[in-house]
Amino acid sequence: MIRVVLPAHLRTLAGVAESEICIDAPGDASIDSLIGALELRFPQLLDTIRDRTTGRRRPFVRYFACSRDLSHDDARDTLPHAVIAGDEPFLIVGAMAGG
Amino acid sequence: MSSIRVLVGTHKGAFILTADGKRKDWKVAGPFFAGWDIYHIKGSPSDPNRIYASQSSAWFGQVVHRSDDGGASWNVVGNHFAYDGIPGTHQWYDGTPHPWEFARVWHFEPSPHHRDVVYAGVEDAALFRSDDAGVTWNELSGLRDHKTGSQWQPGAGGMCLHTILLDPGNPQRIFTAISAAGAFRSDDSGGTWKPINRGLRSEQIPDQNAEVGHCVHRLAMHPSRPKVLFMQKHWDVMRSDDEGEHWVEVSGNLPTDFGFPIDIDTNHPDTVFVVPITSDSQHFPPEGKLRVYRSRVGGNEWEPLTNGLPQEHCYVNVLRDAMAVDALDPCGVYFGTTGGQVYVSPDGGDHWEAIVRDLPAVFSVEVQTL
């Protein structure tokens, strides 16, 4: 189980009240496969985190985990062990911006 | 007695305002989709409890919601707007080629005849159609593939397809308008398109007779007289009596011919409403006086409607989709401002009252007569 923290607007859209949700993912899960599993469980999140066709992360969305910015890592790389083990959450963050 | 439901899209959510046919005592519900830009929220004429909302944000992109119970509950439907084929390029502001990129839905137009059919006008400009009430969307790519498509340029708000008019008597006829490409007509259900911009004058473009390049802000058509169109352009209020083939200016005595919305009295096809704005560089009413102007003769002769509207220190704007009329007699007229006010006139424009004063900036106003 991977713990995922969604930004407030996406929690509302997904209809979840908890700040963290748990996603089933294999031991070699990557950012791509984790987001894929998230979209499978919550289809209403399709295209809100990444482009469904290109897989490209939306410009105002960032990925953080284990005190690191993973936004520019290869999305096919295996996630940090602590994330896969459920010790650390995977944070999907809306970039700080006004408006 | 009839009742009225006003659907308001704002910079930070949607609101639904309801009243009985007197249009005096209003209930305000919302915000729905709090914190999101709601460019447009519109109900289906063939099933008024079916309502579509275009929800978008710079962070999370486009989401489309649909309600089937008059706005009491909402469900996410389809938000996959894929251009047909390899989209190619249009012109950027500086005239250089720029790839076609989907940004958001500006306008929904549900079919008056088919409950599950709805059109979406999007940025970058294209027309999409759904036959399953918004679950899936297919581009009517004959419009964007028009030979002039690569020459289209965005207006200041983006290259948006903002107006969709469906001829109620001829399901094959569709009018659209794009900033800043111009107006277009299809006579084959959206398969092929013809620019209909003859007679428009736009100082900003080098060739006054150019087929495209005109910044059309809004079109209006009365359902009983679909060959007659009115247009609020970047500058000039225009009229066509031949389905857009030729346009003549009907700005007449307006204090300024710049503005965004234009609409027509439900009961009188020659009674037209506009909201003059100072200029393209000063998006607020002239002299700080918020005035709707009404022509009862199809243009050229306009009277200011001010009773109940602020006549000093008013510097709001009224955006292109932020005016609507109801179907009662006398016709109710509604508009929203970037200052968050939604005004109603229950008597065709003679008297105005604010329904609400402190909403986020209003992007769109639609009215359902139930």
Interface residues (C-beta under 8 A of the other chain):
Chain A: P7 A8 H9 L10 L13 P43 Q44 L46 D47 T48 I49 R52 T53 R58 F60 V61 G94 A95 A97 G99
Chain B: G35 W36 S57 A58 W59 F60 G61 Q62 V63 V76 N79 H80 A82
